[in-house]
Amino acid sequence: MKHRIYHSNAVRDRLVDYAEKLAVDAGELLAAYEWMLANDVAFEEGDADRPRVSICSVNIEMRIEQPLARRFYALLRDEIPTTFVPAYGINWPTLKDRWLRAWEQWYNILINKIPSHHLRIAWLRLGGAKIGKGSSIWRNTEIIGVENLVIGDDTCIAWHCQIDARAGLIIGNHVAVASHAKIIAGTHDLEAPEFWSVSAPIYIEDYVWIATGALVGHGAKIGKGAVVTANTVVSKEIAPYKIVGGMGAKPMGERPHDLTYKVGGKGLFCLFY
């Protein structure tokens, strides 16, 4: 099984710190890490000096035979801001996951079309989403991974957006996501004969503006005050206050650093949105 979710780069460089957390010898942890790589529990990809490190996105903790590898996997898993897919079976995690998937499907089929901010936000919060004061999600926006969605205060996601929070989506305060934008947490392994999922958390900091039709891909981190212009695709780190657009999300300018505005997505003008 090679379904995987990104954790960080160059985990090897921090094994001494992790060994202290686990109260074990660094050499023992290195051996456990090598075992994880050999048994599809952890994955290293890309640059040999600073490889991208992912771990299995299905919660296989109880299936890991090597005791220290099991503990290290659990530690890495808990550092990723998402709920892992359960190892399906006749158990409580599977029942809870199936219930949540049904809850979000009811939202996408019916609830997101009802012209009431309060009802829509209440439904999402009951499904596990953390949504701050004054924030809104307008009608006809679809959300999956609802329990992994975190939104700060005074943030507005406009209508007809697609929001995928399955790998963890953290959105700050005063963020504006324009209509028809897409925030997608994952893809599939293009180099494998199997359809393995590949995902990563997405972080969108305060005062970011995601313009109409933009696509924010898995692993993106959009810095404070940055702008992703219309129809731009971005799946990398964007520095604070930078305006990016076009092929490769190239820098196009910079915003003021003293932003103080309110998005106000729940005002009277937006009553039926």
C-alpha positions as CSV (number, residue, x, y, z in Angstrom):
1,M,0.0,0.0,0.0
2,K,1.6,3.3,-1.1
3,H,-1.1,5.8,-0.4
4,R,0.9,8.6,1.2
5,I,0.7,12.1,2.7
6,Y,3.5,14.6,2.8
7,H,5.1,15.3,6.2
8,S,8.2,17.4,5.7
9,N,11.6,17.4,4.1
10,A,14.8,15.7,5.3
11,V,13.4,13.8,8.3
12,R,16.8,12.1,8.6
13,D,18.3,15.4,9.6
14,R,16.0,15.5,12.7
15,L,16.3,12.0,13.9
16,V,18.3,13.0,16.9
17,D,15.5,15.3,18.0
18,Y,12.8,12.7,17.4
19,A,14.9,10.1,19.3
20,E,14.8,12.4,22.3
21,K,11.1,12.7,22.1
22,L,10.7,9.0,21.9
23,A,13.4,8.4,24.6
24,V,15.4,6.0,22.4
25,D,18.9,5.8,21.0
26,A,19.3,7.7,17.7
27,G,20.9,4.6,16.1
28,E,17.8,2.6,17.0
29,L,15.5,5.2,15.5
30,L,17.6,5.3,12.3
31,A,17.2,1.5,11.9
32,A,13.4,1.8,12.5
33,Y,13.2,4.6,9.9
34,E,15.1,2.5,7.4
35,W,12.6,-0.3,8.2
36,M,9.7,2.1,7.5
37,L,11.2,3.0,4.1
38,A,11.6,-0.6,3.2
39,N,8.1,-1.6,4.1
40,D,6.0,1.3,2.6
41,V,5.4,3.0,5.9
42,A,7.5,6.0,5.0
43,F,8.6,7.3,1.6
44,E,11.5,9.5,0.5
45,E,11.2,11.2,-2.9
46,G,13.0,13.9,-4.9
47,D,16.2,15.6,-3.9
48,A,18.6,13.1,-2.3
49,D,20.0,15.8,0.0
50,R,16.6,17.0,1.2
51,P,14.1,14.4,0.2
52,R,10.4,15.0,0.5
53,V,9.2,12.6,3.3
54,S,5.7,11.2,3.3
55,I,4.1,8.5,5.4
56,C,1.2,6.1,4.7
57,S,-2.1,8.1,4.7
58,V,-4.1,5.1,5.8
59,N,-3.8,4.7,9.6
60,I,-1.7,1.5,9.7
61,E,-0.3,2.0,13.2
62,M,-1.6,-1.2,14.6
63,R,-0.4,-3.2,11.6
64,I,3.2,-2.1,11.9
65,E,5.2,-5.0,13.2
66,Q,8.4,-3.2,14.3
67,P,7.6,-1.7,17.7
68,L,9.8,1.5,17.4
69,A,8.7,2.0,13.8
70,R,5.1,1.9,15.1
71,R,5.8,4.5,17.7
72,F,7.6,6.8,15.2
73,Y,4.9,6.5,12.6
74,A,2.3,7.5,15.2
75,L,4.5,10.5,16.2
76,L,4.9,11.7,12.6
77,R,1.1,11.1,11.9
78,D,0.1,13.3,14.8
79,E,2.3,16.1,13.4
80,I,0.1,16.3,10.3
81,P,-3.0,18.4,10.7
82,T,-5.5,15.9,9.4
83,T,-7.4,12.7,10.4
84,F,-6.0,9.7,8.6
85,V,-8.1,7.3,6.6
86,P,-8.9,4.4,8.9
87,A,-7.9,0.8,8.2
88,Y,-11.4,-0.2,7.1
89,G,-13.2,-3.0,9.0
90,I,-15.9,-3.6,11.5
91,N,-14.7,-1.0,14.0
92,W,-15.5,2.4,15.4
93,P,-13.1,4.4,13.2
94,T,-14.7,2.9,10.1
95,L,-18.2,3.7,11.3
96,K,-17.2,7.2,12.2
97,D,-15.6,7.8,8.8
98,R,-18.6,6.5,6.9
99,W,-20.9,8.7,9.0
100,L,-18.7,11.8,8.3
101,R,-18.7,11.0,4.6
102,A,-22.5,10.8,4.5
103,W,-22.7,14.1,6.5
104,E,-20.6,16.0,4.0
105,Q,-22.4,14.5,1.1
106,W,-25.7,15.8,2.5
107,Y,-24.0,19.1,2.7
108,N,-22.8,19.0,-0.9
109,I,-26.1,17.7,-2.2
110,L,-28.6,19.8,-0.2
111,I,-27.4,22.0,2.7
112,N,-24.9,24.1,0.6
113,K,-27.9,25.3,-1.5
114,I,-29.9,26.7,1.4
115,P,-29.7,30.5,1.6
116,S,-28.7,30.6,5.3
117,H,-25.1,31.3,6.4
118,H,-26.0,30.1,9.9
119,L,-27.4,26.8,8.9
120,R,-24.6,26.0,6.5
121,I,-21.9,26.9,9.0
122,A,-23.6,25.0,11.8
123,W,-23.8,21.9,9.7
124,L,-20.1,22.0,8.9
125,R,-19.2,22.6,12.6
126,L,-21.3,19.6,13.6
127,G,-19.3,17.6,11.1
128,G,-16.0,18.7,12.8
129,A,-15.0,21.8,10.9
130,K,-13.5,24.6,13.0
131,I,-14.8,27.9,11.6
132,G,-14.1,31.2,13.3
133,K,-16.3,34.2,14.1
134,G,-17.7,36.1,11.1
135,S,-16.5,33.7,8.5
136,S,-18.8,32.4,5.8
137,I,-19.0,29.9,3.0
138,W,-21.4,30.9,0.2
139,R,-23.9,28.7,-1.5
140,N,-23.0,25.9,-4.0
141,T,-19.5,25.5,-2.7
142,E,-18.6,21.9,-2.2
143,I,-16.4,20.6,0.7
144,I,-14.8,17.2,1.3
145,G,-12.8,16.3,4.3
146,V,-15.0,18.5,6.4
147,E,-13.5,17.3,9.7
148,N,-10.1,18.6,8.6
149,L,-11.2,22.1,7.7
150,V,-9.9,25.0,9.9
151,I,-10.9,28.6,9.0
152,G,-10.1,31.7,11.1
153,D,-12.2,34.8,11.7
154,D,-13.7,37.1,9.0
155,T,-12.9,34.8,6.1
156,C,-15.1,34.4,3.1
157,I,-15.2,31.5,0.6
158,A,-17.4,32.5,-2.3
159,W,-19.8,30.4,-4.3
160,H,-19.1,27.6,-6.7
161,C,-15.7,26.7,-5.1
162,Q,-14.4,23.2,-4.6
163,I,-12.7,22.8,-1.2
164,D,-10.8,19.6,-0.5
165,A,-9.6,19.4,3.1
166,R,-8.9,15.7,3.3
167,A,-5.1,16.2,3.9
168,G,-5.7,19.2,6.2
169,L,-6.6,22.7,5.2
170,I,-5.7,25.6,7.5
171,I,-7.1,29.0,6.4
172,G,-6.3,32.1,8.5
173,N,-8.2,35.3,9.2
174,H,-9.5,37.9,6.7
175,V,-9.0,35.5,3.7
176,A,-11.0,36.0,0.5
177,V,-11.5,33.0,-1.8
178,A,-13.3,34.2,-4.9
179,S,-15.9,32.2,-6.8
180,H,-15.0,29.1,-8.9
181,A,-11.6,28.8,-7.1
182,K,-10.4,25.3,-6.3
183,I,-8.3,24.1,-3.3
184,I,-7.3,20.5,-3.9
185,A,-5.4,18.6,-1.3
186,G,-4.2,15.7,-3.4
187,T,-3.6,13.9,-6.6
188,H,-2.4,10.4,-7.6
189,D,1.0,8.8,-8.3
190,L,1.6,9.3,-12.1
191,E,4.6,7.0,-12.1
192,A,2.9,4.0,-10.6
193,P,0.7,1.3,-12.3
194,E,-1.6,1.5,-9.3
195,F,-3.8,4.5,-8.5
196,W,-2.0,5.4,-5.2
197,S,-3.1,8.7,-3.7
198,V,-0.6,11.5,-3.0
199,S,-1.6,14.3,-0.7
200,A,-0.3,17.1,1.5
201,P,-1.7,19.7,3.9
202,I,-2.5,23.2,2.6
203,Y,-1.8,26.4,4.6
204,I,-3.4,29.8,3.6
205,E,-2.3,32.6,6.0
206,D,-4.1,35.8,7.0
207,Y,-5.3,38.4,4.4
208,V,-4.6,36.1,1.4
209,W,-6.7,36.6,-1.7
210,I,-7.3,33.6,-3.9
211,A,-8.9,35.1,-7.1
212,T,-11.5,33.7,-9.4
213,G,-10.7,30.4,-11.0
214,A,-7.4,29.9,-9.2
215,L,-6.3,26.4,-8.3
216,V,-4.3,25.9,-5.0
217,G,-2.8,22.4,-5.1
218,H,-1.6,20.0,-2.4
219,G,1.4,21.2,-0.5
220,A,0.9,24.9,-1.1
221,K,1.6,27.4,1.6
222,I,0.4,30.9,0.8
223,G,2.0,33.5,3.0
224,K,0.3,36.4,4.7
225,G,-1.3,39.0,2.4
226,A,-0.3,37.2,-0.8
227,V,-2.5,37.2,-3.9
228,V,-3.0,34.3,-6.3
229,T,-4.4,35.9,-9.4
230,A,-7.3,34.6,-11.6
231,N,-6.8,31.2,-13.2
232,T,-3.4,30.7,-11.7
233,V,-2.2,27.2,-10.5
234,V,0.0,27.1,-7.4
235,S,1.3,24.2,-5.4
236,K,4.3,25.7,-3.8
237,E,5.2,28.1,-1.1
238,I,4.4,31.8,-1.8
239,A,6.2,34.4,0.2
240,P,4.1,36.9,2.2
241,Y,2.5,39.8,0.3
242,K,3.6,38.6,-3.1
243,I,1.3,38.8,-6.0
244,V,1.7,35.7,-8.3
245,G,0.1,34.7,-11.6
246,G,0.5,33.1,-15.0
247,M,2.4,29.9,-15.8
248,G,4.3,28.7,-12.8
249,A,2.7,31.3,-10.5
250,K,5.5,33.9,-11.2
251,P,5.9,37.0,-9.0
252,M,4.0,40.0,-10.5
253,G,4.2,42.5,-7.7
254,E,3.8,43.0,-4.0
255,R,0.9,44.2,-1.7
256,P,1.1,46.7,1.1
257,H,2.3,45.2,4.4
258,D,-0.1,47.1,6.6
259,L,-3.3,45.4,5.6
260,T,-6.2,46.0,8.0
261,Y,-9.4,45.4,6.0
262,K,-12.4,43.2,6.9
263,V,-13.7,40.8,4.3
264,G,-17.3,41.0,5.7
265,G,-18.7,38.0,3.9
266,K,-21.9,37.8,6.1
267,G,-23.2,41.3,5.7
268,L,-26.7,42.3,4.6
269,F,-25.6,42.5,1.0
270,C,-24.6,38.9,1.1
271,L,-27.8,37.7,2.8
272,F,-28.7,35.1,0.2
273,Y,-25.2,34.1,-0.8
